[in-house]
């Protein structure tokens, strides 16, 4: 699987688990909701800084967003 799709799937999983909308996550990260949506669909090449911001906003370790299988 493409790492962008793995990241996007994990992002959606942990965002949903946190009971957070795309819009709420976007506000927390300081980005547009469409950017969050594109990341979840695997259409964005995210930077390491963006990876860090997503992890901080979702209160997870950055590494879990790159894992091939979701835990839980």
N, C-alpha and C positions, 0 to 999 in steps of 0.2 A: 504494500500500500504506500502511496505517496505520503511523505512526511507532512505535507500541508493538510492532507485529509485526516491523517492520524491526529495532528494537532487540533484541527477543527472539530473532530468528533469528541476528543477529550475536553476541549473548551466547552462545547455544548453540554456534555455530561456534567461537568463540575459546576457550570453556571446554573443548570437546571436543579442540580442537587442543592445548590445554595439558595434556591427559590428566587432567582434573580432574572429579570427580563433582560433582553438584549439592550434595551434603552437604559436600564439602570446600570448595567455593566459599562456601557459607553460613557455615561456621566462620570462614573467612578474612575474611568481611565482617561477621561478628557478627550474622547474621540467621538465620531459620529456613529449612530446605531448601524448605519449601512456598512461601516468598516467592521464592526463585530460580526454582522451577518456574513460578509464576504470571508472573514477568517473562518467562521464555522463551516462554510461551504468549501473550504480549501482553495479559495481563489486568491489568497494573499500570501506573498512571501514575507513572513513576519521577521522583523529583526530580533536580535537577542534582547534589545531594550524593550521591545513590545512584549516578548515572551515574559520578561520580568514583570512588566506592568500588569499583564493578565494574571500572572500568578499571585501578585500582591493583592489585586482586586478580589480574587477568588479565595484568598487565604490558603493557597496550596503551594507545594514545592514546584519550581519550574520543571523539574524532571518528570513529574507525573503527567504533564501536558504533552510530553513527547513519547510516552510509553505506548507500545503496540497494543496492549490490552488494558482496559480500564479496571481499576480495583473497585471493590464494593459491589 
